[in-house]
Amino acid sequence: MERKRLPAIKARIEDISKGKYYAQEGFNPHYVITPQGAKVSRVRVMSTVVDKFMAESGKFASLTLDDGTDTIRSKSFNNLSVFEGIETGDDIELIGKVKEYQGEVYIVPETAKKVEDPNMETLRRLELRAQAKEWEKKRMAVLGNEKGVSDLDELKKVMKERYGIEPEETETIVLTKTGPAEEGAPAEKESSKEKLLKIIAENDPGEGCEYQTLIDKSGMDENSIDAAIQELLDEGSCFEPKPGKIKKL
């Protein structure tokens, strides 16, 4: 049977480091289930190199990467040339496979290149926000149809036929759905939106509040901010006059 190469999923480092790692046997790829419930095996991470190590033997090299959400190591045991020309302080985009050894989740690199355009960071943030919104739509669709079917297999079939959601995605959503603790979520989410609206209003010099200001002043993680901002945008409470800026209506 022909084995297809898995797509490289754009992700924050904390999505990987705070996810749950699953090792599989044979040719089945290892993967991480992110806190949002996404299944990730190959990743595409944009970050800053905060440390580079090259073994004297020439048989091992690693980069420590930081994207503002967390740090992770990318470790190469054979193809050390993948890190050629990359130094501490460089902004890079790295594609690789998620692996784990002795409790440490890391990335085995396939490609790594410098990011020269400073606008790419803002673009990636917007891409990740759109990706999170799309995943949430899938999650709500799956959970909304779960009670109307007899079992997981029927649910997979329904979601594929009606929504184009792959069976593996449906299974992941069902197995990682939030339980009874979710009951208090709406009030908490509403509070988060109100907090962000207040910060936006207080820190808008005229062209909108910087996204980074929301991170610095809210005390919330980026995933929570993205989810709340997306709801504010959808309901028309605020808009984005420029990439990376949010303005209250």
VEXDREN-2710 file (C-alpha; in Angstrom, 1 decimal):
% VEXDREN-2710
k/r/px/py/pz
1/MET/0.0/0.0/0.0
2/GLU/1.3/3.5/-0.9
3/ARG/2.0/5.6/2.1
4/LYS/1.1/9.3/1.7
5/ARG/3.2/11.9/3.4
6/LEU/1.3/13.6/6.2
7/PRO/0.8/17.4/5.9
8/ALA/2.9/19.7/8.0
9/ILE/0.5/21.4/10.4
10/LYS/1.2/25.0/11.4
11/ALA/1.3/25.2/15.2
12/ARG/2.4/27.1/18.2
13/ILE/5.1/25.5/20.3
14/GLU/2.8/25.3/23.3
15/ASP/0.3/23.3/21.2
16/ILE/3.0/20.7/21.0
17/SER/4.7/20.9/24.4
18/LYS/1.3/21.0/26.3
19/GLY/-0.3/18.3/24.2
20/LYS/-0.4/14.6/24.9
21/TYR/2.1/12.5/23.0
22/TYR/1.2/9.1/21.5
23/ALA/3.8/6.6/20.3
24/GLN/2.7/4.1/17.7
25/GLU/4.2/0.9/16.4
26/GLY/5.5/0.0/13.0
27/PHE/5.2/2.6/10.2
28/ASN/2.4/4.4/11.9
29/PRO/3.5/8.0/12.7
30/HIS/3.8/9.2/16.3
31/TYR/1.6/12.2/17.1
32/VAL/0.5/14.8/19.7
33/ILE/-3.0/15.7/20.5
34/THR/-3.0/19.4/21.2
35/PRO/-4.9/21.1/24.0
36/GLN/-7.5/22.1/21.4
37/GLY/-7.9/18.5/20.3
38/ALA/-6.0/18.5/17.0
39/LYS/-3.9/15.6/16.0
40/VAL/-0.4/16.7/14.9
41/SER/2.5/14.5/13.6
42/ARG/4.4/16.8/11.2
43/VAL/4.6/20.4/12.3
44/ARG/5.5/23.7/10.8
45/VAL/6.8/26.1/13.5
46/MET/7.9/29.7/13.2
47/SER/10.2/30.8/16.0
48/THR/13.4/32.3/17.2
49/VAL/16.6/30.3/17.8
50/VAL/17.6/30.9/21.4
51/ASP/20.4/28.3/21.5
52/LYS/22.4/26.1/19.0
53/PHE/24.5/23.1/19.9
54/MET/26.8/21.1/17.6
55/ALA/28.5/18.0/19.0
56/GLU/32.2/17.7/18.3
57/SER/31.6/14.2/16.9
58/GLY/29.6/15.8/14.1
59/LYS/26.8/13.3/14.7
60/PHE/24.3/15.4/16.6
61/ALA/23.0/19.0/16.6
62/SER/20.1/20.8/18.2
63/LEU/18.3/24.1/18.1
64/THR/16.3/25.4/21.0
65/LEU/13.3/27.3/19.6
66/ASP/11.1/30.0/21.3
67/ASP/7.9/31.4/19.7
68/GLY/6.7/33.4/22.7
69/THR/4.4/30.6/23.8
70/ASP/7.0/28.1/25.0
71/THR/10.3/26.5/24.0
72/ILE/11.1/23.2/22.3
73/ARG/14.2/21.5/20.9
74/SER/14.7/20.4/17.4
75/LYS/17.2/17.5/17.3
76/SER/19.0/16.1/14.4
77/PHE/21.1/12.9/14.6
78/ASN/22.0/12.4/11.0
79/ASN/21.2/15.3/8.7
80/LEU/23.2/18.1/10.5
81/SER/23.3/20.1/7.3
82/VAL/19.7/21.1/7.8
83/PHE/20.9/23.6/10.5
84/GLU/23.7/25.0/8.2
85/GLY/23.8/28.8/8.2
86/ILE/21.4/29.1/11.1
87/GLU/22.6/30.7/14.3
88/THR/21.3/31.8/17.7
89/GLY/19.1/34.9/17.3
90/ASP/17.8/33.9/13.9
91/ASP/14.1/33.8/13.2
92/ILE/13.3/30.6/11.3
93/GLU/10.6/28.4/10.0
94/LEU/11.1/24.7/10.7
95/ILE/9.2/21.7/9.4
96/GLY/9.7/18.3/11.1
97/LYS/8.2/15.3/12.8
98/VAL/7.2/15.2/16.5
99/LYS/9.1/12.7/18.6
100/GLU/9.5/11.9/22.3
101/TYR/12.4/10.5/24.3
102/GLN/12.6/10.2/28.1
103/GLY/9.7/12.5/28.6
104/GLU/11.0/15.2/26.3
105/VAL/8.9/16.0/23.2
106/TYR/11.0/17.4/20.4
107/ILE/11.0/17.9/16.6
108/VAL/13.1/16.0/14.2
109/PRO/13.9/18.5/11.4
110/GLU/13.2/18.0/7.8
111/THR/13.8/21.6/6.6
112/ALA/14.8/24.9/8.4
113/LYS/15.1/28.3/6.8
114/LYS/15.6/31.8/8.0
115/VAL/12.6/34.2/8.0
116/GLU/13.8/37.5/6.6
117/ASP/10.5/39.3/6.3
118/PRO/9.3/40.7/9.7
119/ASN/5.7/40.7/8.5
120/MET/5.7/36.9/8.3
121/GLU/5.2/36.6/12.1
122/THR/2.0/38.7/11.9
123/LEU/0.8/36.6/8.9
124/ARG/1.5/33.4/10.7
125/ARG/-0.5/34.6/13.8
126/LEU/-3.4/35.4/11.5
127/GLU/-3.1/32.0/9.8
128/LEU/-3.1/30.2/13.2
129/ARG/-6.2/32.2/14.3
130/ALA/-8.0/31.2/11.1
131/GLN/-6.9/27.6/11.6
132/ALA/-8.2/27.5/15.1
133/LYS/-11.5/28.9/14.0
134/GLU/-11.9/26.2/11.3
135/TRP/-11.0/23.5/13.8
136/GLU/-13.6/24.8/16.3
137/LYS/-16.3/24.7/13.5
138/LYS/-15.4/21.1/12.9
139/ARG/-15.5/20.3/16.6
140/MET/-18.9/21.9/17.0
141/ALA/-20.3/20.0/14.0
142/VAL/-19.1/16.7/15.3
143/LEU/-20.3/17.2/18.8
144/GLY/-23.6/18.5/17.5
145/ASN/-24.2/15.3/15.5
146/GLU/-22.9/12.9/18.1
147/LYS/-26.2/12.2/19.8
148/GLY/-28.0/11.5/16.6
149/VAL/-26.0/8.4/15.6
150/SER/-25.7/4.9/17.1
151/ASP/-21.9/4.7/17.3
152/LEU/-18.6/6.3/16.4
153/ASP/-18.4/4.5/13.0
154/GLU/-21.8/5.9/11.9
155/LEU/-20.7/9.3/13.2
156/LYS/-17.5/9.2/11.1
157/LYS/-19.6/8.3/8.0
158/VAL/-22.1/11.1/8.6
159/MET/-19.4/13.7/9.2
160/LYS/-17.5/12.7/6.0
161/GLU/-20.7/12.7/3.8
162/ARG/-22.3/15.9/5.2
163/TYR/-19.3/18.1/6.2
164/GLY/-16.3/16.6/4.5
165/ILE/-14.6/16.0/7.9
166/GLU/-12.2/13.1/7.8
167/PRO/-12.9/10.0/9.9
168/GLU/-9.7/10.4/11.8
169/GLU/-10.6/14.0/12.7
170/THR/-14.0/13.0/13.9
171/GLU/-12.5/10.3/16.1
172/THR/-10.0/12.7/17.6
173/ILE/-12.6/15.2/18.5
174/VAL/-14.9/12.7/20.2
175/LEU/-12.0/11.1/22.2
176/THR/-10.7/14.5/23.4
177/LYS/-13.9/16.4/24.0
178/THR/-14.3/18.3/27.2
179/GLY/-16.5/16.7/29.9
180/PRO/-18.7/18.2/32.7
181/ALA/-16.0/20.8/33.6
182/GLU/-17.1/22.7/30.5
183/GLU/-20.4/23.7/32.2
184/GLY/-18.9/27.0/33.5
185/ALA/-17.2/27.9/30.3
186/PRO/-19.8/30.4/28.8
187/ALA/-19.6/32.8/31.7
188/GLU/-15.8/32.6/31.8
189/LYS/-15.7/33.2/28.0
190/GLU/-18.0/36.2/28.3
191/SER/-15.7/37.6/31.1
192/SER/-12.7/37.2/28.8
193/LYS/-14.4/39.1/26.0
194/GLU/-15.3/41.9/28.3
195/LYS/-11.8/42.1/29.6
196/LEU/-10.3/42.3/26.1
197/LEU/-12.8/44.9/25.0
198/LYS/-11.8/47.1/28.0
199/ILE/-8.1/46.6/27.2
200/ILE/-8.7/47.5/23.5
201/ALA/-10.5/50.7/24.4
202/GLU/-7.9/51.8/26.9
203/ASN/-4.9/51.1/24.7
204/ASP/-6.1/52.3/21.3
205/PRO/-4.1/55.4/20.2
206/GLY/-6.4/55.8/17.1
207/GLU/-5.4/53.0/14.8
208/GLY/-6.3/50.1/17.0
209/CYS/-4.8/48.2/20.0
210/GLU/-1.7/46.1/19.3
211/TYR/-2.4/42.3/19.5
212/GLN/0.8/42.1/21.7
213/THR/-0.7/44.6/24.1
214/LEU/-3.6/42.2/24.7
215/ILE/-1.2/39.4/25.5
216/ASP/0.9/41.6/27.8
217/LYS/-2.1/43.1/29.7
218/SER/-4.7/40.4/29.8
219/GLY/-2.8/37.7/31.5
220/MET/-4.5/35.2/29.2
221/ASP/-2.8/32.6/26.9
222/GLU/-2.8/33.3/23.2
223/ASN/-5.3/30.5/22.4
224/SER/-7.8/32.0/24.8
225/ILE/-7.2/35.5/23.4
226/ASP/-7.6/34.2/19.8
227/ALA/-10.9/32.4/20.6
228/ALA/-12.4/35.5/22.4
229/ILE/-11.2/37.9/19.7
230/GLN/-12.7/35.8/17.0
231/GLU/-16.0/35.8/18.7
232/LEU/-15.8/39.6/19.1
233/LEU/-15.0/39.9/15.4
234/ASP/-17.9/37.6/14.4
235/GLU/-20.4/39.4/16.5
236/GLY/-19.2/42.8/15.3
237/SER/-18.0/44.2/18.6
238/CYS/-14.6/45.0/17.1
239/PHE/-12.7/44.8/13.8
240/GLU/-9.1/44.6/12.5
241/PRO/-8.1/47.9/10.7
242/LYS/-4.6/46.4/10.1
243/PRO/-3.0/43.1/10.6
244/GLY/-2.0/42.7/14.3
245/LYS/-4.3/45.6/15.5
246/ILE/-7.8/45.3/17.0
247/LYS/-10.3/48.2/17.2
248/LYS/-13.5/48.4/19.2
249/LEU/-16.7/49.4/17.4
END
